[in-house]
Amino acid sequence: MPNQKILYITTEMYPYQEDTNMAAVVNKMALKMHNEGNDVRVFMPRFGQISERKFQLHEVIRLSGMNIIINDLDQPLIIKVASLPGERLQVYFIDNEEYFKRKQYYVDDNGNPFDDNDERAIFFARGVIETIKKLNWVPDVIHLNGWMSSFVPIYLKTYYESDTYFKDAKIVLSLYNEKDAALASDIGEKLKFDNISGLKALDNPSVKTFVTESMDYVDMVVKGDEFLDEDLDKAFNETATPKSEYLDVDSINQLY
């Protein structure tokens, strides 16, 4: 139904990333909901490969200036915004020199995962939440795409549990076949700093275990890729959270 406030949190979106199913799906979902009369906002990381000049990103001074404390260190939160090319749809970018300036996404030139991918995900999740609150814009639906976004519901239902700002938002998680990678073994200590503990994913912290963990913290799980890899498909089939098989973009509003 129209006139909803829909927040898409994603790690990929066309045209900022090309040639991936997630990037294409998020673009089409956001545009469809926008064109149907909903108030749509998109949040994603400002990875170093995204050209600020080409896509006309500019810093939102009134939203920037916050700091996110990660592992007892203050990290400045920079918010940039652009309109999706050719559309009146705003995309917000979470930026930080330490975490997102590098040109690669998650691995170095030798294919090794960055040691701080866990901190980058925590910073992104908390950065989105704090920025939405500062915008004073309360979403009806939060639709998560990409492994970094899986930290958002975990934080909302733990660290922000007593905060009523998002209490009525329906949280939807789309699953994609992303490359699995280990996360720092001391991520538990960093989460404990935010009073988060007891997560099953901490037994074997990785991209996939945190995505799987987040299924327990959302209202709906849906297949973003039509066919999931064996581990993810098993977790999808076993979750007690309401779920939906793959939906084409034309049918996506059934979730909302």
Salt bridges, closest charged atoms under 4 A:
GLU36 OE2 - LYS32 NZ 2.72
ASP39 OD1 - ARG41 NE 3.47
GLU52 OE2 - ARG46 NE 3.38
GLU52 OE2 - LYS80 NZ 2.57
ASP95 OD2 - ARG46 NE 3.50
ASP95 OD2 - LYS80 NZ 2.75
GLU97 OE1 - LYS101 NZ 3.52
ASP116 OD1 - ARG102 NH1 2.88
ASP118 OD2 - LYS190 NZ 2.82
GLU119 OE2 - LYS190 NZ 3.19
ASP163 OD2 - LYS133 NZ 2.47
ASP168 OD2 - LYS167 NZ 3.18
ASP186 OD1 - LYS190 NZ 3.31
GLU189 OE2 - LYS192 NZ 3.77
ASP194 OD1 - ARG126 NH1 3.81
ASP216 OD2 - LYS200 NZ 3.04
ASP229 OD2 - LYS208 NZ 3.24
ASP231 OD2 - LYS208 NZ 3.76
ASP233 OD1 - LYS223 NZ 3.24
GLU238 OE2 - LYS234 NZ 2.92
GLU245 OE1 - LYS223 NZ 2.98
